[in-house]
Amino acid sequence: MTTRREFLQASAAAGTALVGLTACSGGGSKGGGSTTEPPTPVPSAPILVVVNIDGGYDWLSVMPPTSSANRAPYEALRPTLKIDAAATTDLGSGVGLNADLLGLGELSSLGRVAWIPGIGMSNFSLSHFTAQDLWSQGANIPGGNGWLGRFADVAFAPSGDVLRGITVTSDLPLMLRGATRGFVSISNSSGFVFPSYLRGNKVVSTGAHPLYDTALLENGWGTSLTTPAPTGSSQSGYQAAQAMGKAFYDAQNDPAFGTNNQLPARTPSVLYPGDSTYPTTRVDGGRLSGSLGNQLKLIAQMIASGLPGQVYYARLGGWDTHSNQANDIPNLQRVLGGSLRAFYDDLKSITTASGNAQDRVMILAYSEFGRRCKENDGGTDHGTAGLAFALGKGVKGGMYGAYPNLADLDANGNMKYNAAADFRSLYATVLDRWLGQATTTTNTLLGASYPRFGFL
Amino acid sequence: MADFAPISSWTADDVMHFARRAGFGVTPERAAELAALPPAATIDAWVEGTVSATVAAAGDAALFGAVLGNRADTVTEGAWDASVGVAGAVNVAKVPAPHAFLVSGAEAWRNNLAAGQSYWAFRMQYNPASFPERLALFWHNLFATGWDKVNNMALMLNQIELLRTQGLSGFADLLAAVSKDPAMSLWLDSVTNNASYSGTPNENYAREVMELYSLGVDNGYNQTDITQLARALSGWSFVIPTSAKVVNPSNPGNWKASTATFTVYQGQPIGANHLWWGGTPGNGKVYYMHPDGTHGGETTSISFLGNTFNITTAGGLAPGENALRSILTSRASNCANFLAKRILTHFVNGHYAPGDATDLSNVLQGNGFDLRATLKTLFKSNYFFDASNRFCLVEGPVSWTVRAARMLGMSLAAGDAQAPAKGFPAWRVITSPYFDQMGMKLLDPGGPNGWHEDTAWLNSNTMRYRTRMAAALCLAESYTTYYHNGGGSYVGETLVLFPSNVDDWFPVAPTSGLDVYNRLVALLQPGPIPATVRDGWIAALWPSFLWDTPNKDKARELAFLILCCPAGQLY
């Protein structure tokens, strides 16, 4: 097994392997990339981890133009917020990757990251919520369910597969809601199983008060989840409560949870942002947020436990940097990059029944939009095109789509749509080539056929 | 056509429906008292938050004020937990002498989310005037502002008080007041919106005030309108009276404002006894952010929603306020429709007929956007009391928790009489993280769009945590929390999360399992529960019926089942 130290040495040796890569090229050609590692085959049991970069991230700060024709307009648009080339890892073609994305530059140099700058849609919305809905739906299909929810509709067993789609957020995002199936939300590994929290010392059990009859409670509640609503009752609310209650009930009773119905505790093999001894701090010296790291740790724990999750979902908020961007963006990037890198490294230590976890996982990161090219007084307002990326050993690293022309913006000062970087092409690529859907199924799920990217 | 004609009489069931929606529920006994009163006058008084003498509750208001002021919080915090390293970090411990919630005035420096949530939860539970709390909760979902970014709980609670006291005014006045609120200014970056000279305005607030607070997304405005309104509202900020700067006694560099005053930064001098929002004393430095026409090249006239406004003239209003208020006149029907939908979704039915929204928006416009008149009309109407509008909404988690606490917990007087600890819920350790895990992190929404209501409250995680909260509410659950004693060790304290006495639930001792069930249903007021489910529960709990201590614990188990079952999520 490669240790973290060995891995870092290998990464350092990789250096600037991607110099010479053109911004519009597919991932196949790695100019001068002798140390770039070829993608591994798509595994027999692939896992997708979706990371939502929530709030609309300023990817012009994440991947700024450093020396291309875009640099001059970039500097004019960003007089105070521009990122110096020296603060980036060169990706070639006059584009750099912000060094605050801790460790992602190294993985990019190894060919583990497919970048898709300029990704978006023809019907951009500058509303967070409309844009998020559009990204979630992945199609203008009436009913407004999500592309991964529709995937669950066709791929998951009609009743069963209750732990195949898991979000570790406390909500259930639209992206994960299908017509008949949805994901299960498990935001915390401790005491997930009803009614384990009624046991132990949590409930009064002294004197004349015996412990409550937890089996009776569980059975009594379970009965209510499967008995049809009485006539005259509100169908929508009653059925939603039944369906969601049953999703929890079934998930926690799934044999995958093991004999004691709990996820085994797990100590991560690496440090994550948020850990007290994580080496990189916030700009002000404080501890980085563990908000994303903790979610990814939980996913790693689930994978290590043998949970049959095929698709996981996590979220990092805070990117709506209308103000104070110079202070906030570096911290946000360190949390994003550092957490993803830690997770990637951590997976290496996990052996599953279907192989090493690092070989099985692909991370897909997206945001609802990028931000306005021209800064306001200390921040940036809502924009259009974004930067999505896929990270994993099965990924053919490099640049896909095209870096937008910052000298040719729309009437609102935002980036223009590029049909070659439509967000549904990303979904189609993932559905076909990672989640194993037939081409026709993918096209049906997305409502049309979209060109596939070459990173898988 | 929604029938907005007022009801002429009502029953205890009607009263309970009204009180669930326009408050946090009433007991069957209270409902019977109110049902004996004429509905129109009683509903008017309820909405006003005035306690009618005929309801015999005048004493509650005085007691509520006294308890809230100095003996409401059952847990406290140490001066500062050095081991955490964060000023104001909570050390939860049961203390002999309960005290007020440490969040405002001289305690503003603590800036603690759980304390702020607890303060409001306690108010929702015990304020004899329920409606102002319900109204504030409704507006908090609409004008959703988050402590995480505002980072000043006292200012957050000042905003909630604004919603409580001005939430029935004309909507234009409310919209203007919220737009000037310091917490909102911080939340959506009005404080950095600078359009002086040729500056690029920060359009965050201008966008959301139309998208989220008055019209709905893309409903009658475009991107140009956003940038124009941003220009009109540039410089809208606040100053802090020197006396309101509350310094952390353990860390003098760390301070919070206990209050702040709306000010437009237009180059005027600020008195030496005030601070600019960033904390700079107002002694000489002048902030110039709102165009006044005296600097070359800047725009003082804007075109917004098809009309032109001079944004330097006040005319009794703040500079630029004329443009803000014009939303209600330039886009009256869009605004009224937007508001009507939000009101219906929260108070009446998440699946209202489209025509119902149109009808209510006509009521709003007919009343000149007067919220008091509109809501009173709605609450008194045949439409509101229609059978199809009962138990049709999934109740939000905060309301759901508070309502159960009101039914199962001790009365204000009884809780206050307990010693050494008060018999009130330990809200400080309940609200966080469980409100969040149930899907409503009160005072700290993830975004300015608040929370989706009705069925969107439910997913497997929130259902899990509803069972978690129901266990706390019904089963006399205790919880041990640890705090740093300052001497290098930790001390554990055990709290009962929701103190309750089963005997209080049953004024008349039950003589059968069905008796127990019927009484608990009357208290908790779930939607219809299938008879087979009811019978199965009763048979499992009481193969033979007794009413001794173990069987009173079974009543707790039954309450738990009623709260957790699908019908228990409806109201």
Interface residues (C-beta under 8 A of the other chain):
Chain A: D54 G55 S125 L126 S127 H128 F129 T130 S170 D171 L172 G182 V184 S185 I186 S187 N188 F192 F194 P195 Y197 L198 N201 K202 V203 V204 A208 H209 P210 Y212 D213 L216 L217 N219 G220 W221 T223 S224 L225 T227 P228 A229 P230 G232 S233 S234 S236 G237 Y238 Q239 A240 A241 Q242 M244 G245 A247 F248 A251 Q252 G317 D320 H322 S323 N324 K374 E375 N376 D377 G378 G379 D381 H382 N412
Chain B: L188 D189 V191 T192 N193 N194 G199 T200 P201 N202 E203 N204 R207 E211 V217 D218 Q223 G350 H351 F391 C392 L393 V394 D436 Q437 G439 G446 G447 N449 D454 T455 L458 N459 S460 N461 T462 M463 R464 T467 R468 A471 L475 A476 E477 S478 Y479 T480 V496 G527 P528 I529 P530 A531 T532 V533 G536 W537 A540 L541 T549 P550 D553 R556 E557 F560 L561 C564 C565 P566 A567 G568 Q569 L570
